[in-house]
Amino acid sequence: MSATAGGGNLVQVRPKRVRNVAVPAALVVFVICGIAALMLRRTANGLLLTVSDQVAMVGIGAVLAGLILLSTRPRLRADENGVEVRNSILTRRYSWSDVRGVSFPEGATCARLELPDDEYEPITAIQSFDGERAVRAMRDLRALRREIGHIDS
């Protein structure tokens, strides 16, 4: 979850439960599409299907599995220089001077960085589904923020 790197602290977090669900789900979707592709040629109603149809079905399975696996991509890295938030698609880096606070609103599914002008960035690497891991991650992140002099309000 967190580690010491070189000259300072590094907080690194990735979701755990989502990964435990998404990887098997992606595998199941891909296998089901593969089996469907093998069975496409055996139709009793006289429908003519070709090898390209089978390849397309496997391709659809690969795309769907890839989309499911996007949920395993989130990561948070924080050190004395700032915070890097990688959500499913985009990665953004914020210096600590731009971060107004770190919060986990009641009822929310993930934590967030409070930014200037009432904006925020969701931190999908810290999810409520992870329970105690999420609590530890928030404590580590807030402790790092206090250590470097940017105290949460």
Sine and cosine of phi, psi and omega as CSV:
sin_phi,cos_phi,sin_psi,cos_psi,sin_omega,cos_omega
0.00,0.00,-0.84,0.55,0.06,-1.00
-0.75,-0.66,0.45,-0.89,-0.05,-1.00
-0.52,-0.85,0.29,-0.96,0.10,-1.00
-0.99,-0.12,0.78,-0.62,-0.04,-1.00
-0.84,-0.55,0.90,-0.44,0.08,-1.00
0.87,0.49,-0.91,-0.42,-0.09,-1.00
-1.00,-0.05,-0.01,1.00,-0.05,-1.00
-0.41,-0.91,-0.16,-0.99,-0.03,-1.00
-1.00,0.07,0.51,-0.86,0.08,-1.00
-0.71,-0.71,0.81,-0.58,0.11,-0.99
-0.96,-0.28,0.85,-0.53,0.01,-1.00
-0.77,-0.64,0.80,-0.60,-0.08,-1.00
-0.71,-0.70,0.66,-0.75,0.15,-0.99
-0.70,-0.71,0.56,-0.83,0.00,-1.00
-0.93,0.36,0.57,-0.82,-0.05,-1.00
-0.96,-0.27,-0.77,0.63,-0.08,-1.00
-0.91,0.42,-0.60,0.80,0.02,-1.00
-0.87,0.49,-0.66,0.75,0.02,-1.00
-0.90,0.43,-0.64,0.77,0.00,-1.00
-0.91,0.42,-0.41,0.91,0.01,-1.00
-0.99,-0.11,-0.67,0.74,-0.13,-0.99
-0.93,0.36,-0.64,0.76,-0.04,-1.00
-0.90,0.43,-0.77,0.64,0.07,-1.00
-0.89,0.45,-0.59,0.80,0.01,-1.00
-0.89,0.45,-0.67,0.74,0.02,-1.00
-0.90,0.44,-0.66,0.76,0.02,-1.00
-0.89,0.45,-0.69,0.72,0.01,-1.00
-0.88,0.47,-0.70,0.71,0.01,-1.00
-0.88,0.48,-0.69,0.72,-0.02,-1.00
-0.91,0.42,-0.69,0.73,0.00,-1.00
-0.91,0.42,-0.67,0.74,0.01,-1.00
-0.88,0.47,-0.68,0.74,0.04,-1.00
-0.92,0.40,-0.57,0.82,0.06,-1.00
-0.91,0.42,-0.69,0.72,0.04,-1.00
-0.90,0.43,-0.66,0.75,0.04,-1.00
-0.88,0.47,-0.61,0.79,0.02,-1.00
-0.90,0.43,-0.64,0.77,0.02,-1.00
-0.92,0.39,-0.54,0.84,-0.06,-1.00
-1.00,0.03,-0.12,0.99,-0.03,-1.00
-0.88,0.47,-0.53,0.85,-0.05,-1.00
-0.96,0.26,-0.31,0.95,-0.08,-1.00
-0.98,-0.19,0.95,0.31,0.03,-1.00
-0.96,-0.29,0.69,-0.73,-0.04,-1.00
-1.00,0.06,-0.24,0.97,-0.07,-1.00
-1.00,-0.02,0.13,0.99,0.08,-1.00
1.00,0.08,0.14,0.99,0.01,-1.00
-0.94,0.34,0.77,-0.64,-0.03,-1.00
-1.00,-0.03,0.92,-0.39,0.04,-1.00
-0.87,-0.48,0.61,-0.79,-0.08,-1.00
-0.93,-0.36,0.03,-1.00,0.03,-1.00
-0.89,0.46,-0.56,0.83,0.01,-1.00
-0.90,0.43,-0.54,0.84,0.08,-1.00
-0.92,0.40,-0.63,0.78,0.04,-1.00
-0.92,0.40,-0.69,0.72,0.03,-1.00
-0.89,0.46,-0.65,0.76,0.02,-1.00
-0.89,0.46,-0.63,0.78,0.01,-1.00
-0.91,0.42,-0.66,0.75,0.06,-1.00
-0.91,0.42,-0.63,0.77,0.05,-1.00
-0.89,0.46,-0.66,0.75,0.05,-1.00
-0.89,0.46,-0.66,0.75,0.05,-1.00
-0.88,0.48,-0.66,0.76,0.01,-1.00
-0.91,0.41,-0.65,0.76,0.02,-1.00
-0.91,0.42,-0.71,0.70,0.01,-1.00
-0.89,0.45,-0.67,0.74,0.04,-1.00
-0.89,0.45,-0.65,0.76,0.04,-1.00
-0.89,0.46,-0.65,0.76,0.04,-1.00
-0.91,0.42,-0.63,0.78,0.05,-1.00
-0.90,0.43,-0.66,0.75,-0.04,-1.00
-0.94,0.35,-0.28,0.96,0.09,-1.00
-0.86,0.52,-0.46,0.89,0.00,-1.00
-0.95,0.33,-0.21,0.98,0.03,-1.00
-1.00,-0.04,-0.06,1.00,-0.10,-0.99
-0.98,0.21,-0.47,0.88,-0.09,-1.00
-0.82,0.58,0.60,-0.80,0.01,-1.00
-0.42,-0.91,0.52,-0.85,0.10,-0.99
-0.83,-0.56,0.76,-0.64,0.13,-0.99
-0.79,-0.62,0.82,-0.58,0.02,-1.00
-0.74,-0.67,0.69,-0.73,0.09,-1.00
-0.61,-0.79,-0.19,-0.98,-0.06,-1.00
-0.92,0.39,-0.28,0.96,0.00,-1.00
-1.00,0.05,-0.41,0.91,-0.02,-1.00
0.36,-0.93,-0.29,-0.96,-0.08,-1.00
-0.81,-0.58,0.75,-0.66,0.11,-0.99
-0.93,-0.36,0.85,-0.52,-0.02,-1.00
-0.91,-0.41,0.88,-0.48,0.08,-1.00
-0.92,-0.39,0.92,-0.39,0.08,-1.00
-0.99,-0.11,-0.30,-0.95,-0.12,-0.99
-0.84,0.54,-0.60,0.80,-0.07,-1.00
-0.86,-0.50,-0.77,0.64,-0.11,-0.99
-0.99,-0.12,0.50,-0.87,0.13,-0.99
-0.87,-0.49,0.78,-0.63,0.01,-1.00
-0.77,-0.64,0.58,-0.81,0.04,-1.00
-0.89,-0.46,0.74,-0.67,0.01,-1.00
-0.83,-0.56,0.69,-0.72,0.13,-0.99
-0.98,0.21,0.41,-0.91,-0.04,-1.00
-0.89,0.46,-0.45,0.89,0.01,-1.00
-0.93,0.38,-0.38,0.93,0.03,-1.00
-1.00,0.05,-0.26,0.97,-0.05,-1.00
-1.00,-0.04,0.88,-0.48,-0.01,-1.00
-1.00,0.06,-0.37,0.93,0.00,-1.00
0.01,-1.00,0.20,-0.98,0.07,-1.00
-0.82,-0.58,0.83,-0.56,-0.07,-1.00
-0.67,-0.74,0.31,-0.95,0.10,-0.99
-0.71,-0.70,1.00,0.07,-0.08,-1.00
-0.84,0.54,0.57,-0.82,0.01,-1.00
-0.87,0.49,0.75,-0.66,0.00,-1.00
1.00,0.07,-0.11,0.99,0.00,-1.00
-0.98,0.20,0.41,-0.91,0.03,-1.00
-1.00,0.01,-0.32,0.95,0.00,-1.00
-0.55,-0.84,0.30,-0.95,0.01,-1.00
-0.96,0.26,0.10,-1.00,0.05,-1.00
-0.43,-0.90,0.44,-0.90,0.12,-0.99
-1.00,-0.05,0.78,-0.63,0.07,-1.00
-1.00,0.06,0.81,-0.59,-0.06,-1.00
-0.90,-0.43,0.18,-0.98,0.04,-1.00
-0.87,0.49,0.34,-0.94,0.05,-1.00
0.88,0.48,0.60,0.80,0.05,-1.00
0.83,0.56,0.51,0.86,0.08,-1.00
-0.99,-0.17,0.32,-0.95,0.08,-1.00
-0.52,-0.86,0.36,-0.93,0.04,-1.00
-0.87,-0.49,0.87,-0.50,0.04,-1.00
-0.92,0.38,0.62,-0.78,0.07,-1.00
-0.94,-0.33,1.00,0.02,-0.07,-1.00
-0.96,0.28,-0.08,1.00,0.09,-1.00
-0.97,0.26,-0.38,0.92,0.04,-1.00
-0.94,-0.35,0.99,-0.16,-0.09,-1.00
-0.91,-0.42,0.54,-0.84,-0.01,-1.00
-0.88,0.47,-0.45,0.89,0.01,-1.00
-0.88,0.48,-0.42,0.91,-0.04,-1.00
-0.99,0.14,-0.07,1.00,0.11,-0.99
0.83,0.55,-0.89,-0.45,-0.08,-1.00
-0.89,0.45,-0.53,0.85,0.07,-1.00
-0.87,0.49,-0.65,0.76,0.02,-1.00
-0.91,0.41,-0.64,0.77,0.02,-1.00
-0.89,0.45,-0.72,0.69,0.03,-1.00
-0.88,0.47,-0.65,0.76,0.00,-1.00
-0.89,0.45,-0.69,0.73,0.03,-1.00
-0.90,0.43,-0.66,0.76,0.03,-1.00
-0.89,0.46,-0.70,0.72,0.01,-1.00
-0.89,0.46,-0.68,0.74,-0.01,-1.00
-0.91,0.41,-0.69,0.73,0.02,-1.00
-0.92,0.38,-0.60,0.80,0.04,-1.00
-0.90,0.43,-0.67,0.74,0.05,-1.00
-0.89,0.46,-0.68,0.74,0.01,-1.00
-0.88,0.47,-0.66,0.75,0.05,-1.00
-0.91,0.40,-0.67,0.74,-0.02,-1.00
-0.84,0.54,-0.65,0.76,-0.06,-1.00
-1.00,0.01,0.02,1.00,0.12,-0.99
0.99,-0.15,0.13,0.99,0.05,-1.00
-0.95,-0.32,0.99,0.11,-0.12,-0.99
-0.98,0.22,0.68,-0.73,0.06,-1.00
-0.90,0.43,0.61,-0.79,0.04,-1.00
-1.00,-0.01,0.00,0.00,0.00,0.00
